[in-house]
Amino acid sequence: MGNTLVISEKNISPFSYLWESFMVAEYLGDCFDGVKSLNFEKDPVNGRIGTGIISKDKEYVPFYEDVVLEGAVEAYLTNLESHIRCTLRDILDNARATAENWEVDKPREIWLQDYCAQLALVTTQLVWTEETARAFEELEGGSETAMKDYKRVCDDRIEKLIKQVVGEKGPSSWGLR
C-alpha cells in the first residue's frame, strides 16, 4: 500500500470544519494513496484511537501501537502519516527477516498470507534481487550451473504459488463456464 500524504488546499479545506476523527476518515483516500479508512476504538480518556488502516483493496493492517487522533486535524493527520510510515517500515523489516527462512520455516506461498499485498510484493522483489545477484556472483566464481539452479528455484516457487491460487484441480475447479 503506497501511503503518501498529499495535503493541498483542496484536500485540507473539508477537514477544517470536522472535529470528529471518524468524520475525517471518509476523506483519508484523498490524503493517503492506498488508504480507505481507519479502524477506530473509542477511548473515553483520549478521544478516538486508531488501531489500524484499511486499504482500498480491503486489506487490514494493524498499527504496531494505537494512535491517538485528537486536536487539530492538520496535526493528527501529520501524526497519522508518521504512524503509518513507522508501522509499514516495521512490518517490512519483519517480512524481510522472515523471508530469509522461506525454504526452512515457512514456504513462500504460505508466508505471503502473513502480509498485505504491497509489502509482500516489495519483500519478494528485494529477495529476488539479492538472490539474482548471488547467482551472478556464483557464475562469476566458476559455477556453470548457478543460473540454471536459481531458475529451478524460481520456477518451483512460482509453480507452488500458482497451485495455491488456482487450486490443485486447475481451472476446472474454479466454477467458471
N, C-alpha and C positions, 0 to 999 in steps of 0.2 A: 504494500500500500504506500503510494507516494504521499507524503504529508508535508506540503509546503504551505506555510501561512502566507496568504496573499491578502493584505489589508489595503484597500483603496477606499476612496470617499464613498463610492457606490456600495461597497461591502459593509463598511462600518456604520453608515448612517441608520440603517434599520435597527442596529444594536443599541444605539444611544438611548432609545426610548424603552428598552426592555430590561427589566431588573431581574427577572427570574431566569436562572440558567436554563431551565427546561424550555423556556420560550426561545432562547437563543439557539438551542440545539438544532432546531429545524433549519437554521441558516448555516450550519457548520460546513456543509458541502460547498458553499460559496467562498469559504475561507481556507479550508483544508482539502486539497485534492485527494480523493480516495476515502474520505470520512463522511459517513452518512449521519451518524448521531453518536451520542454518548450513552453509556449505561449509568443511570443515576440511582443512588440510595439516599434517602433523606436522613439527615442528622440534625436533631433539634438544636444542638450546640453550635455547629459550624455552618449551618445552611445546607447547601447542596454539595453532595460528594459524588465525583465521577469515579467509577470503578473500572471503566474500560471503554474502548472505542468499538463502534460497529461500522464496518466498511460499507461502501456502496455495493460490494459483492456479497453483503450479509455475513461476512466473517466477523467473529468477535475476538478482540484482542484485549485481555485484561491488563490493566496497569500494574506495574511492579509494586506500586503502593497507591492508595486512593489520592485523588487530587481535590482540594477544596476550591470550589468555584463561587467566590463571593467578591463583593466590591465592584469597582468599575469594570465594565465589560472589556475594555481595552486591556486592562491589567490582567484579568483572569484568562483572556484569550492568549496573551503572551505567555503566561504561566502554563496554560494548557499545551501550547506549542512545544515548550521546553520539556514538559512531562511526556508528551507523545514521542518526542525525539529520544529522550533517555530510555523510555520503555522499549522502543523499537531497536535501539542500539543494544540494550541488554539481551533482548530476545535473539537478535542476530548473532551476538557473541556466543550465546548458548548454543544456537543452531550450528554455528561454525565449529564449536568444540565437540559437539556430539556427532557431527558429520565425520570426524576423524575415525569413528568406530563403526562405520556403515557395514563393513564386512564382518565385524566381530559381535557387537552388541545388538544392533537393530538394523536390519536391511533398509536400504534407501527407500524402497517403496512403502515401507511401514513408517519409517522416520518422517516422511512427508506429512503424515497425518497430524504430527505434533505442532505444526507451524502454519501460519497463514500463508497463502499462496505466494505473495510477493517476497516475503522473507525466505521462503523455501527456494524460490527461483534464484534470488541473489546468492544464497549459500551454495546451491548446486553449481552456479556459474563460477564462484570462487574456487570450489573444489575442482571442477573441470579444468580451470586454468592452471592450477597448481599441478594436477596430475598430468596434464599435457606437457607442461614444462619439464616435469620429472621424466616423462617418456623421451623427450628430446635429449635430455642430459644423458640418459641411458644409451640412446642411439649414438650420441657423440662419444660416449665412453666405450663403444665397441659392441654393444648388444644389438645384433642384427634383427632380433625379433621384438624389440621394445614397442614399436608402434603397433605391430600385429597383436601383441599381447594386450596392450591397452585398448585397442579396438574391440577385442573379445570381451573385456571387462565392460566397456560401454554398451556393447550390443546386449550383453546379458542383463545389465541394469535396465535398459530400455524394454527388453522383452518382458521382464518381470513387472515393470510398471504398466505396460500395455495389458498384460494378463489381469492385473488388478483392476484396471479401468474398465475393460470390456468384459471381464469375466472369463472363466476357463472355457466356456462353451463357444465364445466368439459372438459374432453379430446375430446368430440365430436366437441367442438368449436375451436380446435387447427388447423384444416385444414390438419391433418396428415392422411395418408392412413391406 
